[in-house]
Amino acid sequence: MFKPLLALVLATPIFLAACSAPGSDNDDKGSGEGPIKIAVVNAQSGQLSSLGAWEHKGVKLAADEWNKAGGINGRKIELGVFDDQGDPTVGTNLARKIASEGYIAMLGTAESAVTIAMAPILRDSKIPNITSGQSPGLVAVKSPFLFLNGPTSTTYDETLAKYIVDSKGIKSIAM
């Protein structure tokens, strides 16, 4: 889990620097002035809060390092941390808030159901979203603004099954 998160953290500022400011039409977003606003959405409370805590730590570490080095093109990264509570309804409300408050990208969520619920709003607002969710349903959304930082659970399952059957010759598995 650490390596994909590290890759996400390291790639995000480069990805954002290459993007023009999408999202709503706030005047300051495209002007190259003020902070670069990135939303970090995950469960910060409840059963899945440990996932949210790890992602938040990784994103904060990267943003702090970039800001210490002067930001991106002289602009500081400003993180907005939001608690989706692992609830798709809360997630859709947060997606509307993110779109209306001038965020240019979103990192999260670790919960696929929440990300799937948020995706149409983020797509319509042209806000890129990098998620660590693994549900095949994320691919089915077919949003050009939704990026997975790892393979789907189906890919993992098929790869493991192929390895066990083809490479190890195991023909029956107890579950």
C-alpha positions in Angstrom: 0.0 0.0 0.0 2.9 2.4 0.8 4.4 2.3 -2.7 1.3 3.3 -4.7 0.6 6.0 -2.1 4.1 7.3 -2.5 3.8 7.3 -6.2 0.5 9.3 -5.9 2.1 11.8 -3.6 5.1 12.3 -5.8 3.2 12.5 -9.1 0.4 14.8 -7.9 2.3 18.1 -7.9 3.8 17.4 -11.3 0.4 16.4 -12.6 -1.2 19.6 -11.3 1.6 21.8 -12.6 0.9 20.5 -16.1 -2.8 21.1 -15.9 -4.6 24.3 -16.6 -7.0 25.3 -13.9 -10.2 23.3 -14.4 -13.4 23.4 -12.4 -15.7 26.4 -11.9 -15.0 29.8 -13.4 -13.6 31.5 -10.4 -11.4 34.5 -11.6 -8.4 33.7 -9.4 -8.1 30.0 -10.5 -6.8 30.6 -14.0 -4.9 33.8 -13.2 -1.8 32.1 -11.8 -2.1 34.0 -8.5 -3.0 32.7 -5.0 -2.7 29.2 -3.7 -3.3 26.0 -5.7 -6.3 24.5 -3.9 -6.4 20.7 -3.7 -9.2 18.8 -2.0 -8.3 15.7 0.1 -11.4 13.7 0.6 -11.5 10.5 2.7 -13.1 9.0 5.8 -11.6 11.0 8.6 -14.0 9.4 11.0 -15.7 6.0 11.3 -14.6 2.5 10.3 -12.5 3.5 7.3 -10.7 6.5 9.0 -7.4 4.6 9.1 -7.3 4.7 5.2 -8.1 8.4 5.3 -5.4 9.1 7.8 -2.7 7.4 5.8 -3.7 9.2 2.6 -3.9 12.6 4.4 -0.4 12.1 5.9 1.1 11.3 2.5 -0.6 14.2 0.7 0.4 16.6 3.5 4.0 15.5 3.4 4.2 16.1 -0.4 2.4 19.5 -0.2 4.7 20.6 2.7 7.8 19.6 0.7 6.6 21.5 -2.4 5.6 24.5 -0.3 9.0 24.5 1.5 10.7 24.6 -2.0 8.6 27.6 -3.0 5.5 25.9 -4.3 4.6 25.3 -7.9 5.6 28.2 -10.1 5.7 30.3 -7.0 2.2 29.3 -5.9 1.8 27.5 -2.6 -0.3 24.3 -2.4 -3.4 24.7 -0.1 -5.0 21.4 1.0 -8.6 21.3 2.0 -9.3 18.2 4.0 -12.8 16.8 3.9 -14.4 13.9 5.9 -16.7 11.8 3.6 -17.4 9.5 6.6 -17.3 6.6 4.1 -20.8 7.7 2.9 -21.6 8.2 -0.8 -24.3 10.9 0.1 -21.8 12.9 2.1 -19.4 12.4 -0.7 -21.7 13.9 -3.3 -22.4 16.9 -1.1 -18.6 17.4 -0.7 -18.1 17.1 -4.5 -20.5 20.0 -4.9 -18.7 22.0 -2.2 -15.3 21.3 -3.8 -16.6 22.4 -7.2 -18.1 25.6 -5.8 -15.0 26.6 -3.8 -12.4 26.7 -6.5 -10.5 23.5 -5.9 -8.6 22.4 -9.1 -8.1 18.7 -8.2 -9.2 16.1 -5.7 -7.2 13.3 -4.1 -9.3 10.5 -2.6 -11.3 8.7 -1.7 -10.1 5.3 -0.6 -13.7 4.1 -0.7 -14.8 3.2 -4.2 -18.6 3.7 -3.5 -18.0 7.2 -2.4 -15.7 8.0 -5.4 -18.3 6.5 -7.8 -21.0 8.8 -6.3 -18.8 11.9 -6.6 -17.5 11.2 -10.1 -20.3 12.7 -12.2 -20.1 16.0 -10.3 -16.3 16.2 -10.5 -16.5 15.2 -14.2 -19.1 17.9 -15.0 -16.9 20.5 -13.1 -13.8 19.2 -14.9 -12.0 18.5 -11.6 -9.4 15.7 -11.9 -9.6 13.1 -9.2 -6.9 10.6 -8.2 -8.3 7.7 -6.2 -6.9 4.7 -4.4 -10.2 2.8 -4.7 -10.0 -0.5 -6.5 -13.6 -1.3 -7.5 -14.1 -2.2 -11.2 -17.1 0.2 -10.9 -14.6 3.0 -11.0 -13.5 2.1 -14.5 -17.2 1.7 -15.5 -17.8 5.4 -14.7 -15.7 6.2 -17.8 -14.8 9.7 -16.6 -11.8 11.4 -18.3 -11.2 13.1 -15.0 -11.0 10.0 -12.8 -7.6 8.4 -12.3 -6.8 5.2 -10.3 -3.4 5.0 -8.6 -3.4 1.2 -8.9 -5.1 -1.7 -10.6 -8.7 -2.7 -9.8 -9.4 -5.5 -7.4 -10.4 -7.7 -10.4 -6.9 -7.3 -11.9 -5.4 -8.3 -8.6 -7.7 -11.3 -8.2 -7.2 -12.5 -11.8 -3.4 -12.1 -11.5 -3.2 -14.0 -8.2 -5.5 -16.8 -9.5 -3.4 -17.2 -12.7 -0.2 -17.4 -10.7 -1.6 -20.0 -8.3 -3.1 -22.2 -11.0 -0.5 -21.8 -13.8 2.7 -21.3 -11.9 2.1 -23.3 -8.7 -0.1 -26.0 -10.2 -2.7 -25.6 -7.3 -6.0 -26.8 -8.6 -8.2 -26.5 -5.5 -8.4 -23.7 -3.0 -10.2 -23.7 0.4 -11.8 -20.4 1.4 
